[in-house]
Amino acid sequence: MTEKTERVIPEKWARAMIQTGNPDMINPKTGEPSMNGLARAAEVAPVTVRRLIDGEYTKFGPSPDIIHKVAKALDAIVTGK
């Protein structure tokens, strides 16, 4: 049986998630920001959020649609489409 390790969210991402005031982005068990919560708020898969935060994309990077959804979930100023 493998031990599940807790992922650490980088400070800038964690701060942005907390600043939204969205309680769904906070893990109720730990009180820490949650990648799964951000994924739900952005309506994308949790693995998509993990890859975005960790920078694990192919040479093409994340699609503009993904960036827009995550930025909107973080209440970032989004212009254009």
N, C-alpha and C positions, 0 to 999 in steps of 0.2 A: 504494500500500500504506500503510495507516495503522499508526502505531506504537502498540504496546500499552503503556498506562501502568499503573504499579503503583499499586494502591489502598492508601491509608493507613488502617489501622484505628484508630479513636479509642482513646486510652490506656486508658480504663475497660474497654472491650470487650477489648482486647488483654490487659490484666492478668487479667481474668476467664478468658479462654481459657487463658492460661499456668498459672494457679493450679489448673486442673482436673487438671493432670499428664497429660492425655491427649495422647500424642505425635501422634495423628492430627490434632490441631488446630494443629500446627506444620508449616509448609512445610519439607520436608527440604532444599530447595535454598537457602533464604534464612535459615532459623532463626526466621522471623517467624510470628506467628499467621496462620491461614488461614481466610478466610470459607468456603471450600469444605469445609474440615475440620469447621468448626462445623456446616455444613449437613448433612454426612454423619452426624455424631454426633446431631443433632437429628432426623434423618430428614425433612428438608424440602428444598426446592429452593434452590440457591445464591442465586438472585435474591430469594428470600424473606428470607434472612439479610441480603443487601445492603440491601434496602428497610427492614428493621427497624433495622439499624445507621444507615442514612442518614436515617431518618424519612420515607421516601418512600411513604407510604400514602395511600389515599383518605380521605375524611372519616370513614369507619368504623374505620380503623385495623386492625391485625392482629387476627386472631381469638384468643380465649382459648386455643384449642388450640395455635396457633402459639407463643404466649407460653409456655405450659406446656412444650412440647417443647424450646424453646431454653433456658428456665430449668433444666430437668432436665439437659440436656446440659452446662450450665455448673455443674452441681452446686449450683445455688441452692436455698435452702429453699423448697419448693413445698407449699402447703397447699391443701386443697380439690381441686376438679377443674377 
